[in-house]
Amino acid sequence: MTEQSVNYDDVKRYRLDPDREQEMLKTAGECTFIWANKAGHPLGVTTAYVPVDGKIWMTATRERVRIKAIARDGRSAIVVSSKGTPMGGGKTVTYKGHTVIHDDKETKLWMYGLLAAGMAVKGAQDEGNEFTSGIDPDMFIRFLDTPERIVMEFTAEMSIPFDGDKMAQGTAQAYAEFAAEDENSKD
């Protein structure tokens, strides 16, 4: 038995494969966006996002503290979980990177359209979720499209992917080996 299979001290072998990471990014729809305040303390909020061409796009209004913080220092992080997706829970990826703020009408309307379409799909798939239930994409865009709203573009520079399914498989194998060892020690 290897050291990794008898404990969880080193979980590097449980990395989420790139294709599963992309599947999770396409289906999760929400991430935790993390930044540092003036004092250097990390803060985060869970927010909707749209993944496009390797970037993660979000929106907020200018008065949000995260927008002021990103305007000062674009260093940021994002955490995405598979919880609530067809993949089931236990898969995550954390990204370290930089965020850029966009305020031009073209970028804003482009992102709002993608977000609204994604929310409409989520609403159709997630019965009982009043947040997205029966959402009208055009009306959603009207609510978003205000002078105070901006769009954030996050570019990842490093990732920490984790696949709990792989860990579960390794755990099952270790349990079987533990049981065999215990049985042999009785002899």
N, C-alpha and C positions, 0 to 999 in steps of 0.2 A: 504494500500500500504506500502511495506517495504521501508526503507531508500535506499536500493540498487536499487530498481526499479524506483526511481524518480531522480537519478543522477548516475554519473559514478565514484563517489569517491572511492568506494570499488569494484574492479573487480574480486575478488577472486572466485566468483561463476561462472565466465566465463572461467574456466580452460579448456584447451584442454584435452580431454580424452586420456588415454595412447594408445589406438588402433589408434586413429586419429593422434596422435603424430608420431607413427611408420609409418603410411601411408605417412605423410608429409616427414619424413626423407628419406623414400625410393624413393619418387618422385621428391623432390626439386632439388637435384644435385648440388646446390650452397649454400654456407653459407658465413657469414661474420665472419672472424677469427680475434680475438682481443687480443692484448698483450700490455705490458707496455714497454716504452723505458727506457733508463738509468735514465732519469729525473723523471720517474714515470707517464708520460703522456700516456693515452691510445691511441692506434692507431689500425686501422683495415683495412683489405682488403677483397673483395669478391672473393671467390675461389671455384673451384670444389672440391667435396668431395665424399667419398664412406663410407656408414655406414655398419659396420660389427660387429656383436656380441656386440652391445652396445657401440662401439667405433666409432669415426669419424676419417677417414684417409684422409690426404691431401698430396700434394707434392709441393716442391719449390726448388730453387737452393740455395746453401750455401751463396751466396753474398746478398741475401735478408735480409733486416734489421730484419724482423720477426724471421728469423732463428738464428741470432746472439742474439736477445733478449731472445728467448726461451732457447738457450744454457745457458744463464745467470740465467734465472728464468722461469720455466715451467708453472707458473700460467698464465692462459689464459681464454678466453671465446669464445663462438660461438653463433651466432644468425642465425636461419633458418626461412624462410618465405614460406608460401604456394603460394605466388604470382607466377603465371605462371604454376602452377600445375593443375591437374584435380580437385583438391579440391577448386579452386578459391582462391582469396586473403582473407586477414583478419585473418589468423591463423599464430601464431608465437610461437617459443620456444627459450628461451635464456638459455644457459648452462654456468655454472661456473665450471672450472676444471683445469686439468694439461695436458700439452703436452710433449711428449717424442719424440726425434729425432732418426730415424733409418737410418743407412747407409749401412746395409748389402745387398748384391745382391739379396738374396732370398726374403726378405721382399719387396724390391723395385720392383722386377719383378712381384711379387704377386699383389701388389697394382696397378701397372701400367696396368696389365691385367684387373683387375676389373674396373678401371677408363675408360680404352679404350672401354670395352664392354658397360659400361653405357653411354658413350658419343655416341657410335654408335646407341644405342636405342633411345637416345634423338634426334639424328639427323634424325632418321626415323619418329619421332613423331612431330617434330617441323619444318615444311616446312618453307623455307624462312630464316632460321637461318644459315647464311654462316659459322659460327664458327663450327657447328657440321654437316652441310650438307655433305653427302657423305663420311663421315669419314671412313678411313680404319684402323681398330684397330691395325693391325700389324705395319703399318707405324706410327701411333700415338705413339706406344710404342717405336719405333726407335727414334723418336724425343725426347721422355722423357728420355730414358736410356743413360744418360751422367754421367761422373764422378762427376760433380758438383751437381747433383740432389740428394735430400734426401727425405725421407718420414716422415710425422708427424702423430703421434697417439695421439688423444685427448680423454681423459677419463673424463666424466662429474661427478661432485660431487654434483651438485644442479641444479635444473631447474626452469624456470618460464614459464609455458605454458599458452597460451591465445587463446581462440576460439571466434573470432568475430561473428560467426554464432549464438552462444549462446547470445552474447550481443545484436545482432539484434532482436532476439526473445524476450528478456527482454524489449528492447526499444519499440517494437510493443505493448506488453502488457501494458506498462506504458502509451503510447500514448492513447490507448483505455480507460484506467482508467482516464487519464487527461480529455479526451473528455467527458466522463460520468460526472465527477465532474463539468466541465464547463457547461454542459447542465442542471445539477441539480441546479447550482447556479443561473441560469436564472429564475427559478420558483419562 
